[in-house]
Amino acid sequence: MKELGENMVKHCAGLPLAIVVLGGILATKNNSLNEWQKISDNVKSYLKRGKNQGPEDVLALSFDDLPPYLRPCFLYLSHFPEDYMIDVDRLIQLWVAEGIVSSKQEERDNGETAEDVAESYLMELVERCMIQVRERDVTTLKVKTIQMHDLMRDLCLSKAKQENFVFIVDRSNASSLSMIRKVRRVSVHEFFFIQCIKSPNIRSLLFFNQFFSEKVLEKSLPLELLNYVEKHEVWNPLYWILATPVGCSRLLKTWGIWRYMFNNFKLLRVLNYEEGIRQNFAGWKLPSDIGNLIHLRFLSLRGFDFQWLKLPSSLGNLRCLQTLDLRVYRRLIHVPNVIWRMEQLRHLYLPLEFRSRTKLKLGTLRKLLTLVNFNTKNCYLKDLINMTNLRELVIIRPFNIENFNEELGENPPIVGSKYLHSLSIVSIFWTGTQPIDPRHLAHLLSSCTSICKLSIEASMRELPEYHYFSSHLAYVRLVLCEFEENPVPTLEKLPNLRILEIERIFKEKEMFCSAQGFPRLESLSLGRLYDLEEWKVDKGAMPSLQRLRIWCCFRLNMLPEGLRFITTLKELKIESMPKAFRDKLEEGGEDFYKVKHVPSIIFQDCDYSTE
């Protein structure tokens, strides 16, 4: 087997990617001589019939070795531009919406969903080294973002073109497109007029560039107007553009793009815009014709900037939607109370701030897995009890429990899902928001028995007692809470807490970690604790700590004596701290003995004096 392996490596011609991919193929086989011999014979066969007779053929073999269910998953990656950082959650949602991974594969008895199946497919591609992992979740270590190597992407594009899997609009054809016909999927990397597509059978449209090109607009603007804007350095030229007849023309052109899509692509399943949260002009308003797309499974309007702050009620016609992203650029947009009709919804992203004539009814969304930007002002808190499959919940702005009883046990449960693993509460970005009542938070936490991630960015007087927290909690992030009492005595009792990030959460001068505190904590970040002067750590505290980060704690005099007993500490990162603090910790400094056992000590931006 050693000789076989060496011979196969020779065929890779020294290309690291080919060697790694070949290893990925072998890793999926039984570790037997017969299996390795088959792969070796296949490599030789490819080299004999291939034109390049080089490592590219090894990459091609990796595709042909894929089982049938993985091939469309791999080919779908051809949609994304070169060097694009692909968000795994969004990719999986697209796979499910396209039917590449069917929701019919769900097994409700054990809670497994189509998304779980899709994630297992993704991991198979990772193990075969056909995609590169760029970021993992800090708690679960699940893959969050991926990328494709240039050579592997070339293979993906080539195979996708052979199978007419997707039509890519890029620089090579965006300016000279003839009428696009007989195409099911279109991925737009460069702006072009959507009217070029004449195929009524199109199933998906993905945009990776501006929906309406500024360059196209500039070509139609009078030169005098452009010179005026440039000369006077007008902060927002959009105002001047809309104040001219050309601006009206721009609105009409954008309106025409929307209406053309909604009236000609009635079999559309996916309409996605992937340019992040950057503002993107989308015309006067979203036409009500969107209600024609009754087969739509995936709709993302994220980052779009509509001038009319009202979404059409015809959205309620989209009964097949599985993913709906309404995080538009404008705040205070009106959301009609029609989402309750979309009973197939699995992932719902509401705007950060929105209006509605009545509270949104969401209790019918029993298949929901992701709910982002829920708030108790515009939504019914009682609807959460019906979402028995919910995995992730983000609550923003006001969180209040109406008719709350003083005795916590007398209040009905809030969350009905036993699968909820991530809870975030955010309200620090809005002025005038009242602090969260700790009793309300305690009652919410008491019904979240399975969460392993908790993030709170909201003003609170105090943290609930530790027994209200899930015993599964592995990650806690607290930001700008401004507690009246130090929360560390509560946090250090959490039995499975591995990662803790706290930032500007209290104003006390001292912080104390007791001997049995934080038994499984591996990573600790302390930031912007502006009043903290002394930190004490008992011997025996944080026995599993591996990474410690301290930043912007300007009044902290020194690191605690107890750190020298934490032999597991591998990395100490000191950022934006006074030079005197750094000098104490460097070799020869008075506190160096506390950290001399730490293999990696990093100082960053610690050159200023407090005097």
Sequence and secondary structure as in RCSB ss.txt:
>XXXX:A:sequence
MKELGENMVKHCAGLPLAIVVLGGILATKNNSLNEWQKISDNVKSYLKRGKNQGPEDVLALSFDDLPPYLRPCFL
YLSHFPEDYMIDVDRLIQLWVAEGIVSSKQEERDNGETAEDVAESYLMELVERCMIQVRERDVTTLKVKTIQMHD
LMRDLCLSKAKQENFVFIVDRSNASSLSMIRKVRRVSVHEFFFIQCIKSPNIRSLLFFNQFFSEKVLEKSLPLEL
LNYVEKHEVWNPLYWILATPVGCSRLLKTWGIWRYMFNNFKLLRVLNYEEGIRQNFAGWKLPSDIGNLIHLRFLS
LRGFDFQWLKLPSSLGNLRCLQTLDLRVYRRLIHVPNVIWRMEQLRHLYLPLEFRSRTKLKLGTLRKLLTLVNFN
TKNCYLKDLINMTNLRELVIIRPFNIENFNEELGENPPIVGSKYLHSLSIVSIFWTGTQPIDPRHLAHLLSSCTS
ICKLSIEASMRELPEYHYFSSHLAYVRLVLCEFEENPVPTLEKLPNLRILEIERIFKEKEMFCSAQGFPRLESLS
LGRLYDLEEWKVDKGAMPSLQRLRIWCCFRLNMLPEGLRFITTLKELKIESMPKAFRDKLEEGGEDFYKVKHVPS
IIFQDCDYSTE
>XXXX:A:secstr
 HHHHHHHHHTTTT HHHHHHHHHHHHTS SSHHHHHHHHHHHHHHHHH SS SHHHHHHHHHHTS TTTHHHHH
HGGGS TT  EEHHHHHHHHHHHTSS GGG BGGGTB HHHHHHHHHHHHHHTTSSEEEEE TTT  EEEEE  H
HHHHHHHHHHHHTT  EEE TTTTTS   B S SEEEESS   GGGB  TT  EEEE S SS HHHHHHHS HHH
HHHHHHHT S HHHHHHTSHHHHHHHHHHHHHHHHHHHH TT  EEEE STTS EE  S   GGGGG TT  EEE
 TTEE SS B  GGGGG TT SEEE   SSSSEE  TTGGG TT  EEE  SSEE SS B  TT TT  EEEEE 
TTTB GGGGGG TT  EEEEES    TT  SSGGGS  S   S   EEEEE TTSTT   B HHHHHHHHHT TT
  EEEEES BS    GGGS TT  EEEEES  BSS SHHHHTT TT  EEEEES B  SEEEE TTS TT  EEE
EE  TT  EEEE TTSSTT  EEEEES TT  S  GGGGG TT  EEEEES  HHHHHHHSTTSTTHHHHTT SE
EEEES      
